[in-house]
Amino acid sequence: MKLLRNTLLETFVTVVECGGFTDAQYALGITQSAISIRIRDLETALGYRICERGRGGFRLTERGEIAYRKAGDILRSARDFDAELLELRGTITGDLRIGTVDAVNTLAELNLAQVLKRFLDRPNEVQLEVVVASPTELTQKLITGDLHVAIAPFRNQVSELTYTELCQEEHRLYCGRDHPLFDLPDDQIDLDVISEHQICQRSYNILVSPVLQTVHPKAVVANMEAMAMMIETGHYLGPLPVHFIETWAHRDRLRELAPDKLNWNSTFYLATRPSVVHRRAVEILVQDIIESCLSGE
């Protein structure tokens, strides 16, 4: 049920997110000519052009960029408004936007898939959206209202958000089969030897290990699969979570280095904006996440 929506703005935002009219027609279920009419009507109401469309493709004007950001804010607020009113019926409803970092599905201490199953098993009318991004991006999306809940190793915490500690993720350092250290005996591998080799790291967490703080990464990746791939090249050492390696199809191509000296944990937190925790759907999900981590299910 749409209590407070604007069809023109919804069309505009969908066109931008789809990259043009062609894909937007399938998302909206209307023809390109109907979309064109809505965009024209919106431009007439605003008094300026918001996008260029034609043989050169679709692109936003400078004013259109600003209009898109503001339209997104308005539509998210409208969906949250609808949910808050409809929840008075006692039904779990509305949008629920969750954010997390990559490769958390195998983190047993978090068990996010089981948490979501428990939530979705209840009678509900919730539209669920899961976003994968870096902790910095998740923080920004929480502050702006793009997300209701986020789970990540938030090392840099901000006053606008509330954080609840959930679990630990163990990391170790690895090399690939073609790396010079792969066949070297354990007693010949120490921190000094490791420090002589190039390190790859995730873009949102430059620190490799507390005992290797002086080592600067020579390559940067955005996710765990890219990290494993870079390690497999044999040119880089790199850190990976133990739970990820245990399920990695090519784990026989990787070797753990100095396990007695190079193992460390990152702490995962549940982050929320205090103002949205009282939404029924958010409240239930937060409770499910915390209970799952506390019980170790």
N, C-alpha and C positions, 0 to 999 in steps of 0.2 A: 504494500500500500504506500502510495506517495502522497504525503500530506503537504509537503513543502518542497516542490521541485520546479525547475524551469527547463522546459523542453529544449529551448534554443541553446542554453548554456550546456546542457547534457550532450547535445549533438556536437557542439563546438569542441568540448573536451574529448569526446570519443574520436572525432576526426583527427585531432592532434595526436592522441595516444596511438591511433592506428596508422599514422603517417600519411593520411590522405583519404579521399573519398572512397576509393576502390575497396579497401579493407573495411572501412567504417560502415559501408552499406550492409555487410554481413553481421557486424556487431550490433547494429541498430535495427536491422530487419526492415529497412526501407530502401528505396532506390536512390541512386546518385543524384538524380534531378530533385528529389524531395530534400536531400541533404543540402544541395545547392540553394534551394529556396530558404531553408532555415538559416543557413549561414548569411545569406543576403538580408533576411529579415533582422538578424542580430546586428549586422553592420549598420543597417538603417536605424535601428533603435539606439545604437551607440554613437552614430555619427562619424565613424571612421572605419577604414579597412582593417581587418584583423588578420587576413591571410591573402597570399597570392596563389592562384591556381590556374593551371593551363598547361601548355606543352612543356614548360620548364619544370613541372611538378608542383607539389604543394609545399609551401613554406609560410611561416608566420611573419607578419610585419613586426616592427619593434613594439608598437602598441599592442599587437596581438600576443606577443610574449608575456607582457604584463597582464593582459586580460585573461590569458590562459591560467596563470598562477592564481589570480584572484577568483576565477570561476571555479577552479578546483577547490579552493578553500570554502567557497560558498556551498558547493555541492556536498562536500564532506560534512559541513555543519548541518545541512538540511537532512542528510541521512541519519546523523546522530540525533537530531531533533525528533525525527519520525520514530526512531527506536525508543527514545525516552518516553514518549507519549504512549506508544503501543505496548510498552512493557507494563503499563498500569493494568493491562488485561491479565497479567500473570504469565505471559508467554515470553520465552527467551527469543528476542528478535533483533533485527537491525544488522548493520555491518559490524564485523569484528576483524580488525586489521592487525595481524601479528607479524613481527619482524624477528629475524634471527640471522646469525652468521652461517656460513656454509658448513656442510659436513657434520651436522649435529645428530643426524638420524641414528648413528651407531654409538652415540654417547649414552651408555646404559644408565648412568646415574641420572640423566635427564629424562630419557624415555619419552620423548616428545610425541611420537606417534601414538603411544598408548594414552597419553594425556588427552590428545585431540580426539581419540576414539571415545574415551569416557565422556568428554564434553558433547560430542555429536550424537552419542547414543540417547541423550535426553531429547524429549520432544522440543523442537526448536524451529524457528523460521530465520535462522541466522545465515547471512551471506558471508562466507569466510574468505579472507585473502591473506596469503602468506608471502612475505617479502624477504628475500635474502640479500643482505648488504653488509657493509663493514660496520663496526661499532660506532664510528663517527657519523656515518650516514643514518644509522638507526636512531642515534641520539637526536639528530636534527629532525627526523621524521616524527619522533615522539613529541618534540617541542611544538612543531607546527600542526600537530593533529593528524598527520598522514597515517600514523600508527596509534593503536591503543596500548599495545603491549610489545615489549622486545626482550629477547634473551640473547646475551652475548657476554664475553669477557670485558666488561666496561672498566678499563683501567683509568680513564679520565672521566670522572663523574661530575655532573653539574647540579647546581642547587635546585633547578626547576623540576627535577625528576626524583622519584623515590626508588631506591634500590633494595632488593632482597637477595641475599646470597643463596644460591641454589646447590652448586656442586663444584667439584674440581675436575679439570681435564689434564691428564698427564701427557707431557711432551718428551720426545727424545730426538737425538740428532742422527741423521742417516746419510749414507752415501750410496751411489749406484754401482752396479756391477763393473762398469768401465772406469770407475774412479781409481786413482792410485792407491787409496787406502783400503779398497775392498778386500784385497788378499793379504794385507799386512797383518802380522800377528798382533794380538791384543796388547802384548807387553811393549810393543813399539809405537803404540798410539797413545799419546798424552795430549794435554791441552795445548802445549806449545806446537806440536805437530799439526793438530787440527787447525790452529790459528793461522797456519801458513796457506790454507786453502780457501778458495772462494766460497762465500756463503750466499744462499738464496733465502729470501724472507717474504712473508706476507706484507702487503702494503700497509695494513692497519696495525701491525705489531712488529716494529723493527727490532726490538730486543729479542735476541735468539735465546740466550740463557743467562742467568745471573752471573755465571762464572766466565762468560764470554762477552761481557758488556763492551769491550773495546773493539770487537770485531764488527766491521761495517759490511752490510750486505752488498754483493756485487750484482745481484739480480733481484727483482721484485715481482711477485705474482699476487693475484687477487683472490685465489681460492686454493683449497687443498689438492684438487686434482692437478692443477697447473704446477703446484709445488712438487708433487710426486713425479710429474713428467720431467721437470727441470732436473731433479735429482737423478732420474734415470739416464739423462744425457751423459753423466759421468763428469760433467764440468763443475758441478756445484754440490756442496753439502747443504742440507736443509732440515729444519725441524718439522715433525709431524706428530699429531696426537696418536697415542698408542691404540686407541679404539679404531682409528681410521686405518692404520696399518694392518690390524688384525683382520679386516675385511677387504683389504686392497687385493685385487686379482693378481697383481704383479709383485707381491711382497717378497718373493724369492729373489727378485732383482735388486733388492735394497739390503743394506747392512747397517745395523745399529752400531753407533760409535761410542766408546767409553761410557757404557751404561751405568757404571758405578759413580761417575762424576757428572755426566750430562743427562740428568733427568730433572724435570721441573714441572710445576703445575700452574695452570691459569685458572682463575676463579670465574665461574659463570654467575651472572646476576639476572634477576628479573627486574626490568625497569618499566615504570609507569608514570604517567602524569597524575598527580593526586586528584585532579578535577574529573578524571574519567573513570576512576576506580569504582565509583558508585553506580555506573551503568551495570545492569544486571548481568549481561553477557560477559563483560569484562571481569566483574566480581567473581563469577563462577569459574571462569578460566584461570584466573589468578589463584583461586583456592585449589583447583585441581593440580596446577603446576607445583605449588608449594607442598601440598600433601604427598604428591608422587615422589618428590625429592626427599622429603623427610622420612617417608616409609621405606624408601629404597625399592619400590615396586618395579 
